[in-house]
Amino acid sequence: MGLIIGGQFGNTISLGLGTGFMGAFTTFSTFKLENIQLHLEKKWPIMVTYLAISYIGGILLAFLGMVIVM
């Protein structure tokens, strides 16, 4: 993040890389860490439900968003 902020990029590129890329990267890392913790704690039903809602729900909501704007 320091390289992005301190770099000589324009505001749009800095904003896109900072919040877009770095924000998505840290969110996905947290998501995977939570799944690993559920796996290690052998909380299978919660883990499967969390994965299903996150992946299937995310895809369905993205599709719904595309349908709404078309």
C-alpha positions, 0 to 999 in steps of 0.5 A, spaced: 500 500 500 505 504 501 508 503 494 501 505 491 500 511 495 507 513 495 508 512 487 507 517 482 500 514 479 494 518 478 489 519 483 484 514 479 490 508 478 491 509 486 484 509 488 483 503 483 489 499 486 489 501 493 481 500 494 480 495 489 486 490 488 488 491 495 481 491 498 479 485 495 486 481 496 485 482 504 478 480 504 479 474 500 485 472 505 480 473 511 475 469 507 480 463 506 483 464 513 476 463 516 474 457 512 481 454 514 479 455 522 472 452 521 476 446 517 481 445 523 475 446 528 471 440 524 465 445 524 463 442 517 456 444 517 458 451 518 464 451 513 460 448 508 454 453 509 459 459 509 462 456 502 456 455 499 453 462 501 459 465 499 460 462 492 453 461 490 450 467 493 456 471 490 455 469 483 447 469 483 448 476 486 453 478 481 448 475 475 442 479 478 446 485 478 447 484 471 440 483 469 438 489 473 442 494 469 441 491 462 
